[in-house]
Amino acid sequence: MAEALLNAWGADAFEARSAGTEATGIKPETMAVMAELGLDLAGHWSKTINAFRGESFDWFITVCDDAKESCPILPGVSHAAHWNIDDPSAATGTDAERLEAFRQARDEIGGRIRQFMQDAAPSA
């Protein structure tokens, strides 16, 4: 979600890449809640952090505690941050309740992305 949101909203100033501690695939609920914002995740795929080892990044942001514990820093990163956002894939309940958990995570990530874009925008 974070990769798609930052690339959609800040493509003129940022390039986001996303990875997890495991490649689990993109959940259908993620596809659905991003489509609600007009973002099509077709062509996106789940990657592990190993796909980016050896690359340089200005920022490395973890978005859940499991990721922070598993990969607290990526070599070659200038700045790191942690956003503790509940993992919606751990949500239980009805399909509607699970979908709402994904919306909440999307909206929280979106708020953080907007603030990040203001705070970390490259100087012109």
C-alpha positions as a Markdown table, in Angstrom:
| # | Residue | x | y | z |
|---|---|---|---|---|
| 1 | Met | 0.0 | 0.0 | 0.0 |
| 2 | Ala | 2.7 | 2.5 | 1.0 |
| 3 | Glu | 4.6 | 2.0 | -2.3 |
| 4 | Ala | 1.5 | 2.5 | -4.4 |
| 5 | Leu | 0.4 | 5.6 | -2.4 |
| 6 | Leu | 3.8 | 7.3 | -2.4 |
| 7 | Asn | 4.4 | 6.6 | -6.1 |
| 8 | Ala | 0.9 | 7.9 | -7.0 |
| 9 | Trp | 1.0 | 11.0 | -4.8 |
| 10 | Gly | 4.6 | 11.9 | -4.9 |
| 11 | Ala | 6.0 | 10.6 | -8.1 |
| 12 | Asp | 7.5 | 13.9 | -9.0 |
| 13 | Ala | 9.7 | 13.9 | -5.9 |
| 14 | Phe | 9.9 | 10.3 | -4.7 |
| 15 | Glu | 10.3 | 6.8 | -5.9 |
| 16 | Ala | 9.1 | 4.1 | -3.5 |
| 17 | Arg | 9.8 | 0.5 | -3.4 |
| 18 | Ser | 8.2 | -2.0 | -1.1 |
| 19 | Ala | 9.3 | -5.3 | 0.4 |
| 20 | Gly | 8.4 | -7.5 | 3.3 |
| 21 | Thr | 10.1 | -10.1 | 5.4 |
| 22 | Glu | 8.3 | -12.7 | 3.4 |
| 23 | Ala | 6.8 | -12.7 | -0.1 |
| 24 | Thr | 3.2 | -13.6 | 0.7 |
| 25 | Gly | 1.4 | -12.2 | -2.3 |
| 26 | Ile | -0.9 | -9.3 | -2.5 |
| 27 | Lys | -4.1 | -9.9 | -0.6 |
| 28 | Pro | -7.4 | -9.5 | -2.5 |
| 29 | Glu | -8.5 | -7.0 | 0.3 |
| 30 | Thr | -5.4 | -4.9 | -0.5 |
| 31 | Met | -6.3 | -4.8 | -4.2 |
| 32 | Ala | -9.9 | -3.9 | -3.3 |
| 33 | Val | -9.2 | -1.0 | -0.9 |
| 34 | Met | -6.6 | 0.5 | -3.2 |
| 35 | Ala | -9.0 | 0.2 | -6.1 |
| 36 | Glu | -11.4 | 2.3 | -4.0 |
| 37 | Leu | -8.8 | 5.1 | -4.4 |
| 38 | Gly | -8.5 | 4.5 | -8.1 |
| 39 | Leu | -5.1 | 2.7 | -7.7 |
| 40 | Asp | -4.8 | -0.5 | -9.7 |
| 41 | Leu | -2.2 | -2.9 | -8.3 |
| 42 | Ala | -2.1 | -5.1 | -11.3 |
| 43 | Gly | 1.5 | -5.7 | -12.1 |
| 44 | His | 2.6 | -5.3 | -8.5 |
| 45 | Trp | 4.0 | -8.3 | -6.7 |
| 46 | Ser | 5.2 | -9.3 | -3.2 |
| 47 | Lys | 8.9 | -9.0 | -2.8 |
| 48 | Thr | 11.3 | -9.7 | 0.1 |
| 49 | Ile | 13.8 | -7.2 | 1.4 |
| 50 | Asn | 16.6 | -9.3 | -0.2 |
| 51 | Ala | 15.6 | -8.0 | -3.6 |
| 52 | Phe | 17.0 | -4.6 | -2.6 |
| 53 | Arg | 20.2 | -5.6 | -0.7 |
| 54 | Gly | 23.2 | -3.7 | -2.1 |
| 55 | Glu | 21.1 | -0.7 | -3.3 |
| 56 | Ser | 21.2 | 2.7 | -1.7 |
| 57 | Phe | 18.1 | 4.4 | -0.3 |
| 58 | Asp | 17.5 | 7.7 | 1.3 |
| 59 | Trp | 14.8 | 6.3 | 3.5 |
| 60 | Phe | 13.9 | 2.9 | 5.0 |
| 61 | Ile | 10.5 | 2.8 | 6.7 |
| 62 | Thr | 9.1 | -0.2 | 8.4 |
| 63 | Val | 5.3 | -0.3 | 8.9 |
| 64 | Cys | 4.7 | -3.1 | 11.4 |
| 65 | Asp | 6.5 | -4.4 | 14.4 |
| 66 | Asp | 7.3 | -7.8 | 12.8 |
| 67 | Ala | 9.2 | -6.1 | 10.0 |
| 68 | Lys | 11.1 | -3.8 | 12.4 |
| 69 | Glu | 12.2 | -6.7 | 14.5 |
| 70 | Ser | 13.2 | -8.9 | 11.5 |
| 71 | Cys | 15.1 | -6.2 | 9.5 |
| 72 | Pro | 15.8 | -3.2 | 11.7 |
| 73 | Ile | 18.1 | -1.5 | 9.2 |
| 74 | Leu | 19.0 | -1.9 | 5.5 |
| 75 | Pro | 22.7 | -1.2 | 4.6 |
| 76 | Gly | 23.1 | 1.9 | 2.5 |
| 77 | Val | 20.1 | 3.8 | 4.0 |
| 78 | Ser | 20.5 | 7.4 | 5.0 |
| 79 | His | 17.4 | 7.7 | 7.2 |
| 80 | Ala | 15.2 | 5.1 | 8.9 |
| 81 | Ala | 11.7 | 5.4 | 10.5 |
| 82 | His | 9.2 | 3.0 | 11.9 |
| 83 | Trp | 5.4 | 3.4 | 11.6 |
| 84 | Asn | 3.6 | 1.0 | 13.9 |
| 85 | Ile | 0.5 | 0.2 | 11.8 |
| 86 | Asp | -1.6 | -2.9 | 12.6 |
| 87 | Asp | -1.2 | -5.6 | 10.0 |
| 88 | Pro | -4.6 | -5.9 | 8.4 |
| 89 | Ser | -3.9 | -9.4 | 7.2 |
| 90 | Ala | -4.0 | -10.5 | 10.8 |
| 91 | Ala | -7.6 | -9.3 | 11.1 |
| 92 | Thr | -10.3 | -11.8 | 11.8 |
| 93 | Gly | -14.1 | -11.7 | 11.5 |
| 94 | Thr | -16.5 | -11.4 | 8.6 |
| 95 | Asp | -15.3 | -10.4 | 5.1 |
| 96 | Ala | -16.7 | -6.9 | 5.7 |
| 97 | Glu | -14.8 | -6.6 | 9.0 |
| 98 | Arg | -11.6 | -7.8 | 7.4 |
| 99 | Leu | -12.0 | -5.3 | 4.6 |
| 100 | Glu | -12.5 | -2.5 | 7.1 |
| 101 | Ala | -9.2 | -3.5 | 8.7 |
| 102 | Phe | -7.5 | -3.1 | 5.4 |
| 103 | Arg | -9.2 | 0.3 | 4.8 |
| 104 | Gln | -8.0 | 1.5 | 8.2 |
| 105 | Ala | -4.5 | 0.4 | 7.5 |
| 106 | Arg | -4.6 | 2.1 | 4.1 |
| 107 | Asp | -5.9 | 5.3 | 5.5 |
| 108 | Glu | -3.3 | 5.3 | 8.3 |
| 109 | Ile | -0.5 | 4.7 | 5.8 |
| 110 | Gly | -2.0 | 7.4 | 3.6 |
| 111 | Gly | -1.9 | 9.9 | 6.4 |
| 112 | Arg | 1.7 | 9.0 | 7.2 |
| 113 | Ile | 2.7 | 9.2 | 3.5 |
| 114 | Arg | 1.2 | 12.7 | 3.2 |
| 115 | Gln | 3.1 | 13.8 | 6.3 |
| 116 | Phe | 6.3 | 12.2 | 5.1 |
| 117 | Met | 6.0 | 13.9 | 1.7 |
| 118 | Gln | 5.8 | 17.3 | 3.5 |
| 119 | Asp | 8.7 | 16.5 | 5.9 |
| 120 | Ala | 11.1 | 14.7 | 3.6 |
| 121 | Ala | 10.5 | 16.4 | 0.3 |
| 122 | Pro | 13.8 | 16.9 | -1.5 |
| 123 | Ser | 15.0 | 20.5 | -1.7 |
| 124 | Ala | 14.5 | 22.2 | -5.0 |
